[in-house]
Amino acid sequence: MEMAYRDRWKAEIAEMRRVLTGLAMKEERKWGSPTYTVDGKNIVIMQGFKEYFGLGFFQGALLKDTKKVLVQLGQVQAGRVMKFTSAKEVKASAATIKRYVREAIAVEKAGLRMERKKTSDFLVPDELTKRFRSDPRFKRAFDALTPGRQRSYLYHFATAKQSATRAARIEKAMPAIFEGRGFLERR
C-alpha cells in the first residue's frame, strides 16, 4: 500500500521530514505512509489527500491546540489533522509543528487517552426506535452487531436533519444489518 497522492505532495513530505528531524521519534512506514513513533507508540502520520497534505496526530484531541490548527475528520474521536497546501506553508509553520509534536510525545509518554464513547452515548433516533418496535427481528440483528458497527450506524442515522431522511437511511441499511455488516463494509 502506498501513500495516497504521494507524488503530488513530494515537496511537502520532504519539508515535513526536515521539520520533524531531531524530535526523538523513529520514522516507520505504516498504512503506506510515513509514521513517527516513540517507543513503538504512534505519534504522527503524514497523509496525502486530493486537496491538502496533512500531519495527523493520533491523540490530537488531547493537545491544547492554542493556534486552532487541528481539524477533526469525520467521526474519529482522538485523531486530529494539521492541514497544509504547500511546502512553503509547512516551512512557515515549523515552530508550531514542533511544539505540537513535542506536546503529542508528552501526551503519549504520560499514557493519556481519550475516553471512548460508549454505544449508549449515541442518540437513538425515534425512527429507529419505531422500526425496532415494529420489527423485533431487525432489533435482534442490530443488537447482534459489534458495538463499533452499532455506533457507526447510529451516527449515520442521527446526522440526517429530516425525519424522512433518517427513515430512508434506516431502510437502506437494513439488508447490511441483517447480514451483520457495518456501515462502511462492502460486500
C-alpha positions, 0 to 999 in steps of 0.5 A: 500500500502506498501513500495516497497522492504521494507524488503530488505532495513530494515537496511537502513530505520532504519539508515535513521530514526536515521539520520533524528531524531531531524530535526523538521519534523513529520514522516507520512506514505504516498504512503506506505512509510515513509514521513517527513513533516513540517507543513503538507508540504512534505519534504522527502520520503524514497523509496525502489527500486530493486537496491538502497534505496533512500531519495527523496526530493520533491523540490530537484531541488531547493537545491544547491546540492554542493556534486552532490548527487541528481539524477533526475528520469525520467521526474519529474521536482522538485523531486530529489533522494539521492541514497544509497546501504547500511546502512553503506553508509547512516551512512557515509553520515549523515552530508550531509543528514542533511544539505540537509534536513535542506536546503529542510525545508528552501526551503519549509518554504520560499514557493519556487517552481519550475516553471512548464513547460508549454505544449508549452515548449515541442518540437513538433516533425515534425512527429507529426506535419505531422500526425496532418496535415494529420489527423485533427481528431487525432489533435482534440483528442490530443488537447482534452487531459489534458495538463499533458497527452499532455506533457507526450506524447510529451516527449515520442515522442521527446526522440526517436533519429530516425525519424522512431522511433518517427513515430512508437511511434506516431502510437502506441499511437494513439488508447490511444489518441483517447480514451483520455488516457495518456501515462502511463494509462492502460486500 
